[in-house]
Amino acid sequence: MTDTMRAAVLRGWNDLRVEEVEIPRPGPGEVMVRVLACGLCGTDVKMVEGAFEARGWPPSLPFVMGHEWSGEVAELGPDLEASPLRPGVRIVAENHVGCSACPMCRRGRYNLCERAGSPGYRLYGHTAPGALAEYAVRPAVMLHPIPDTISPLAGALVNQGALTVHAVRRVALEPGSTVAVFGPGLLGLLSTAVARAAGASRVIVIGRGPRLELAAAMGADATVDYERTEPAAGIKELTGGRGVDVVLDCTGNPDVPAQALGAVRRGGAIALLGLTGGKPAVLDIERVTLDEIDVLGIRSSPNAYPAMIALLETGAVDVEPLLTHVYDLDHVTDALEALRSRAAIRPIVTL
């Protein structure tokens, strides 16, 4: 192995380059992984554009991006003799490493570590080096083995799939529930499939264009084209005027939470899975309060990776229809543009 590797490096806003960088080495409790596939998401686009500069994503430049990925164990660091991980084992990786000591971490909500920003907390691909590179080093506790039946491309979707599992758990989706999913991007399409696997009796997807046809392949019973029909009105019409039990907002569009509030029944729940890039949203607080609507933020995927891996392994969720745009590392900017232009639902870079 040489001392350097190729990686996608953000040098400045809207300046993403493929460069030779030093290969990271694993320390105690860490694993070096050969990256096989890494997806690009809307957060990556906003990071490249500098939308999260004030948040510290990334904390400084240059920065190696990428946080939705799969790989193969290459080397174990010290103190991992008892680990089930061994060279050649294929894995997917979580992003959040909490401090393990604060009240949130001790409750298993390490995605909300109270020491975020301190040396004990890392959000890989956001505040710590990502995986758009030939190799990545991660704490062993972040890694989950996957079976050979899950391809590296499908493995790169576990990150977003686990986020939807966390959302479904947060809204306490019950068998027989009706669900509306705003946004037929990757997150919305995976939310559709996971909601069905969790027992939703009916799933309505709101969006526009050809992606609504793909929503049907992922388990949607009905769709609302927001260019033709106001979303809340369309959902009310499809539910006999009652509204849905659960809304999953996967858009990051600041206009959608108000639409979601108009589409959910009294006593229902709204989960917000997207980020607006700092743009504010407006909610009718009287509706939220008087109708006891639960509005829940969804951050990352604590304790949800094993469930998503099981859904893929058993075929309860099929992601093959989503694996349409694959690029090599040299064409990472083409992959980013395909996402920005909506040509691709989820571009995946192979390494």
VMD Tcl script that draws the C-alpha trace (Angstrom):
set ca {
  {0.00 0.00 0.00}
  {1.27 3.47 -0.87}
  {1.20 6.42 1.53}
  {-1.40 8.36 -0.48}
  {-4.87 7.81 -1.87}
  {-7.28 9.61 -4.17}
  {-10.11 11.59 -2.60}
  {-12.75 14.20 -3.45}
  {-11.56 17.33 -1.67}
  {-13.60 20.50 -1.19}
  {-11.03 23.29 -1.67}
  {-13.46 26.20 -1.64}
  {-17.16 26.82 -2.11}
  {-18.20 25.19 -5.40}
  {-14.64 23.91 -5.85}
  {-14.59 20.12 -5.47}
  {-11.47 18.39 -6.80}
  {-10.02 14.87 -6.95}
  {-6.59 14.97 -5.31}
  {-3.92 12.76 -3.77}
  {-4.08 12.91 0.04}
  {-2.42 10.99 2.84}
  {-3.97 7.63 3.71}
  {-5.34 7.73 7.30}
  {-4.06 5.10 9.71}
  {-6.20 3.40 12.37}
  {-5.54 4.12 16.03}
  {-6.72 2.13 19.06}
  {-10.27 0.88 18.57}
  {-10.34 2.06 14.96}
  {-10.64 0.28 11.61}
  {-9.28 1.24 8.21}
  {-11.85 0.51 5.52}
  {-11.46 0.34 1.77}
  {-14.37 2.40 0.47}
  {-16.39 0.66 -2.27}
  {-19.28 3.06 -2.89}
  {-20.34 6.48 -1.60}
  {-23.58 8.31 -2.33}
  {-24.13 12.05 -2.63}
  {-27.12 13.78 -1.03}
  {-28.70 17.20 -0.88}
  {-26.70 18.07 2.24}
  {-23.52 17.48 0.23}
  {-24.74 19.89 -2.44}
  {-25.45 22.55 0.18}
  {-22.06 21.97 1.83}
  {-20.28 22.41 -1.49}
  {-22.17 25.67 -1.98}
  {-21.24 26.88 1.52}
  {-24.81 26.89 2.87}
  {-23.72 25.37 6.19}
  {-20.61 27.50 6.72}
  {-22.09 29.11 9.83}
  {-22.88 25.67 11.25}
  {-19.29 24.55 10.75}
  {-20.01 21.97 8.05}
  {-17.21 21.63 7.14}
  {-15.19 23.13 10.00}
  {-12.37 24.18 7.66}
  {-11.09 23.77 4.13}
  {-9.76 21.70 2.44}
  {-12.17 18.93 3.45}
  {-12.90 15.36 2.31}
  {-16.66 14.91 1.93}
  {-18.99 11.89 1.84}
  {-21.14 10.25 4.52}
  {-23.35 7.61 2.81}
  {-21.09 4.69 2.04}
  {-20.17 1.04 2.14}
  {-16.79 -0.64 2.17}
  {-14.58 -3.55 3.13}
  {-12.39 -3.87 6.20}
  {-8.74 -3.43 5.23}
  {-6.91 -3.24 8.56}
  {-7.70 -3.33 12.27}
  {-6.11 -0.92 14.70}
  {-4.85 -1.90 18.17}
  {-7.15 -3.27 20.89}
  {-9.60 -4.97 18.54}
  {-8.64 -8.59 19.13}
  {-12.17 -9.43 20.33}
  {-13.92 -7.61 17.49}
  {-15.92 -9.68 14.98}
  {-14.51 -7.43 12.26}
  {-11.74 -8.91 10.15}
  {-10.06 -7.91 6.88}
  {-12.41 -8.63 3.98}
  {-15.64 -8.19 5.96}
  {-17.99 -5.84 4.14}
  {-19.51 -3.05 6.22}
  {-21.61 0.09 6.32}
  {-20.74 2.95 8.67}
  {-22.70 5.31 10.88}
  {-21.80 9.01 10.94}
  {-22.22 10.13 14.54}
  {-19.72 9.37 17.29}
  {-20.87 10.78 20.60}
  {-18.84 11.28 23.75}
  {-20.49 8.21 25.39}
  {-20.72 10.08 28.71}
  {-23.34 12.85 28.41}
  {-27.02 12.22 29.30}
  {-28.06 11.91 25.64}
  {-25.33 9.41 24.78}
  {-26.08 7.36 27.89}
  {-29.73 7.15 26.76}
  {-28.64 5.81 23.38}
  {-29.37 9.13 21.62}
  {-25.78 9.64 20.58}
  {-26.98 11.59 17.53}
  {-27.81 14.35 20.03}
  {-24.54 14.23 21.96}
  {-24.42 17.26 24.27}
  {-20.72 17.70 23.59}
  {-21.18 18.33 19.88}
  {-18.34 20.49 18.73}
  {-15.96 19.20 21.38}
  {-13.08 16.77 20.65}
  {-15.15 13.82 21.88}
  {-17.82 14.28 19.22}
  {-17.49 13.66 15.48}
  {-19.91 13.80 12.60}
  {-18.02 12.16 9.77}
  {-18.47 13.78 6.39}
  {-19.60 17.00 8.12}
  {-17.16 17.88 10.92}
  {-14.65 15.06 10.39}
  {-13.19 13.63 7.15}
  {-15.70 11.78 4.99}
  {-15.60 8.74 2.72}
  {-15.35 10.11 -0.81}
  {-11.89 8.59 -0.77}
  {-10.25 5.25 -1.40}
  {-9.83 4.60 2.34}
  {-11.52 5.80 5.52}
  {-10.80 5.23 9.20}
  {-13.65 4.86 11.68}
  {-14.14 3.64 15.27}
  {-15.12 -0.02 15.18}
  {-18.29 0.76 17.13}
  {-19.62 2.70 14.11}
  {-19.33 -0.22 11.67}
  {-22.02 -2.77 10.85}
  {-21.26 -5.93 8.84}
  {-23.50 -6.56 5.84}
  {-24.07 -9.88 4.04}
  {-22.82 -10.54 0.53}
  {-26.43 -10.44 -0.69}
  {-26.38 -6.65 -0.21}
  {-24.29 -5.08 -2.98}
  {-21.88 -2.21 -2.30}
  {-24.27 0.11 -4.17}
  {-27.25 -0.97 -2.05}
  {-25.05 -0.71 1.03}
  {-24.45 2.96 0.25}
  {-28.22 3.53 0.74}
  {-28.31 2.05 4.26}
  {-27.45 5.43 5.77}
  {-30.56 7.12 4.37}
  {-32.69 4.04 4.87}
  {-31.75 3.93 8.56}
  {-32.78 7.58 8.84}
  {-36.26 6.63 7.67}
  {-36.36 3.75 10.17}
  {-35.58 6.28 12.92}
  {-38.37 8.55 11.62}
  {-40.93 5.73 11.57}
  {-39.98 4.87 15.14}
  {-40.19 8.50 16.29}
  {-43.74 8.97 14.98}
  {-44.72 5.60 16.49}
  {-46.22 4.48 13.20}
  {-48.77 1.75 13.90}
  {-49.95 -1.04 11.57}
  {-52.83 0.25 9.48}
  {-51.70 3.88 9.58}
  {-52.12 6.21 6.62}
  {-48.96 8.08 5.64}
  {-48.15 11.01 3.38}
  {-44.57 11.39 2.14}
  {-43.56 14.79 0.79}
  {-40.70 14.60 -1.70}
  {-39.98 11.60 -3.98}
  {-36.22 11.92 -3.72}
  {-34.16 9.11 -2.22}
  {-35.25 9.86 1.33}
  {-38.92 10.03 0.37}
  {-38.82 6.88 -1.72}
  {-37.05 4.96 1.04}
  {-39.54 6.38 3.55}
  {-42.33 5.03 1.37}
  {-40.84 1.54 1.33}
  {-39.98 1.51 5.04}
  {-43.43 2.82 6.03}
  {-45.02 -0.02 4.08}
  {-42.67 -2.53 5.69}
  {-43.65 -1.09 9.10}
  {-47.32 -1.76 8.42}
  {-48.74 1.38 6.82}
  {-52.00 0.53 5.09}
  {-51.79 3.41 2.63}
  {-48.93 5.67 1.53}
  {-49.46 8.84 -0.51}
  {-46.43 10.52 -2.11}
  {-46.40 14.21 -2.99}
  {-44.05 15.49 -5.68}
  {-43.83 16.13 -9.40}
  {-42.60 14.60 -12.62}
  {-41.42 11.06 -13.42}
  {-40.38 10.38 -9.83}
  {-44.03 9.92 -8.93}
  {-44.07 6.86 -11.19}
  {-41.08 5.47 -9.30}
  {-42.91 6.08 -6.04}
  {-45.45 3.44 -7.07}
  {-42.63 0.93 -7.55}
  {-41.46 1.69 -4.00}
  {-44.87 1.03 -2.46}
  {-46.98 4.18 -2.89}
  {-50.72 3.64 -3.31}
  {-51.44 7.13 -4.60}
  {-49.61 10.29 -5.59}
  {-50.32 14.03 -5.62}
  {-48.64 16.19 -8.24}
  {-48.19 19.54 -6.50}
  {-47.97 21.34 -9.85}
  {-51.58 20.36 -10.49}
  {-53.12 20.06 -7.03}
  {-52.50 21.84 -3.74}
  {-50.90 19.09 -1.60}
  {-53.06 19.33 1.51}
  {-56.24 19.46 -0.58}
  {-55.13 16.47 -2.61}
  {-54.36 14.44 0.50}
  {-57.66 15.38 2.14}
  {-59.51 14.28 -1.00}
  {-57.73 10.91 -0.95}
  {-58.54 10.36 2.74}
  {-62.20 11.32 2.76}
  {-61.45 14.74 4.24}
  {-59.81 13.36 7.39}
  {-56.14 13.72 6.59}
  {-53.38 11.19 7.18}
  {-52.15 9.80 10.49}
  {-48.51 10.56 9.73}
  {-46.65 12.97 7.46}
  {-42.99 12.43 6.59}
  {-41.46 15.61 5.14}
  {-38.38 14.60 3.17}
  {-37.97 17.79 1.15}
  {-35.94 20.37 3.05}
  {-38.33 22.91 1.49}
  {-39.37 25.55 4.06}
  {-42.84 25.79 2.48}
  {-43.68 22.14 3.09}
  {-44.16 22.02 6.90}
  {-47.19 24.31 6.57}
  {-48.58 22.05 3.82}
  {-47.92 19.02 6.01}
  {-49.83 20.64 8.85}
  {-52.80 21.06 6.52}
  {-52.65 17.38 5.52}
  {-52.42 15.62 8.89}
  {-55.42 14.60 11.00}
  {-56.12 15.84 14.53}
  {-53.76 14.10 16.93}
  {-51.47 13.08 14.07}
  {-47.70 13.37 13.71}
  {-45.33 15.17 11.35}
  {-41.69 14.14 11.01}
  {-39.23 16.61 9.49}
  {-36.37 14.72 7.83}
  {-34.89 17.44 5.60}
  {-32.71 20.49 6.19}
  {-33.59 23.86 4.67}
  {-30.08 25.28 4.60}
  {-31.02 27.86 7.24}
  {-34.20 29.11 5.57}
  {-37.08 29.62 8.07}
  {-40.42 27.82 7.95}
  {-43.78 29.03 9.30}
  {-46.20 26.86 11.30}
  {-49.71 27.61 12.58}
  {-49.03 27.15 16.29}
  {-52.72 27.23 17.19}
  {-53.34 24.26 14.89}
  {-50.38 22.41 16.41}
  {-51.52 23.13 19.95}
  {-55.31 22.81 19.74}
  {-55.20 19.68 17.57}
  {-52.23 18.19 19.46}
  {-50.10 17.64 16.39}
  {-46.70 16.11 17.14}
  {-44.02 17.88 15.08}
  {-40.81 15.88 15.37}
  {-37.31 16.60 14.17}
  {-35.40 13.62 12.79}
  {-31.63 13.71 13.01}
  {-29.53 10.83 11.72}
  {-30.25 7.20 12.55}
  {-29.34 6.15 16.11}
  {-29.65 2.40 16.66}
  {-31.40 1.99 13.29}
  {-28.71 0.47 11.04}
  {-29.34 -3.18 12.04}
  {-33.04 -2.82 11.21}
  {-32.36 -1.30 7.79}
  {-29.79 -3.96 6.98}
  {-32.36 -6.62 7.91}
  {-35.00 -4.99 5.68}
  {-32.60 -5.14 2.72}
  {-31.36 -8.65 3.50}
  {-34.86 -10.12 3.69}
  {-36.17 -8.23 0.67}
  {-38.76 -6.35 2.74}
  {-37.28 -3.23 1.13}
  {-35.96 -3.41 -2.44}
  {-33.65 -0.56 -3.48}
  {-32.69 -1.86 -6.94}
  {-35.01 0.64 -8.71}
  {-32.99 3.45 -7.09}
  {-29.52 2.34 -8.24}
  {-29.58 4.10 -11.58}
  {-26.67 6.58 -11.64}
  {-23.17 5.31 -10.86}
  {-19.95 7.28 -11.39}
  {-16.25 6.71 -10.82}
  {-14.33 9.10 -8.60}
  {-12.94 11.07 -11.54}
  {-16.52 12.07 -12.39}
  {-17.61 13.09 -8.89}
  {-18.50 16.61 -10.07}
  {-20.73 15.08 -12.74}
  {-22.42 13.07 -9.99}
  {-22.95 16.23 -7.96}
  {-24.46 18.04 -10.95}
  {-26.76 15.08 -11.68}
  {-28.14 15.45 -8.16}
  {-28.41 19.22 -8.37}
  {-30.27 19.05 -11.70}
  {-32.58 16.23 -10.51}
  {-31.29 13.92 -13.24}
  {-30.37 11.39 -10.55}
  {-32.23 10.41 -7.39}
  {-29.05 9.26 -5.73}
  {-25.75 9.40 -7.63}
  {-23.29 6.86 -6.24}
  {-19.53 7.13 -6.66}
  {-17.60 3.88 -6.83}
  {-13.99 3.67 -5.74}
}
mol new
graphics top color blue
foreach p $ca { graphics top sphere $p radius 0.5 }
foreach p [lrange $ca 0 end-1] q [lrange $ca 1 end] { graphics top cylinder $p $q radius 0.2 }
display resetview
